[in-house]
Amino acid sequence: YDGKCVFCRIARREEPGTALLPCDDEDLVCFRDIKPGAPHHYLVVPVKHMGNCKTLKSEHIPLVRRMMEVGKAVLQKNNFNDLNDVRMGFHWPPFCSIAHLHLHVLAPASQLGFLSRIYYRINSYWFIT
């Protein structure tokens, strides 16, 4: 736990302005992005503080898979069922503003605006899927 990390505080329910969405994984939390790039834009975050996506190793594959499953489940709970029109990924440092691992879940990807299509471009120099 890092008390200076806003995502750590959100995960511990210490940020009253951020509502957590129902999540079936006790090691993860999910909430709406404060600057949404799509009609549905959620962040899936490990409760335990982890560095950014550069710190991921092969042993973290199950964690990332769980993060993606939580993202899909939250979309479906919010009446979005076209899982072929979803974009998920991580901003690559130095293009991430919070140094706590967080998966962006955006849908429908087909409705991303001009800037969001750039900012969340698939496998770009700054955003990896």
Number of C-alpha atoms within 10 A of each C-alpha: 13 12 10 8 13 15 26 21 18 20 22 14 14 13 14 9 8 15 12 15 15 13 16 12 14 8 14 18 25 27 20 17 17 10 8 14 24 21 12 18 23 26 23 26 24 22 21 16 17 17 13 20 20 11 9 14 8 6 8 11 11 10 14 19 11 16 26 18 15 23 26 21 18 22 22 13 12 11 9 16 15 12 14 10 13 20 20 22 21 22 26 17 15 10 12 16 10 15 16 21 24 26 23 25 29 28 24 21 22 13 14 19 12 9 10 15 15 13 16 23 17 15 13 13 11 17 20 15 14
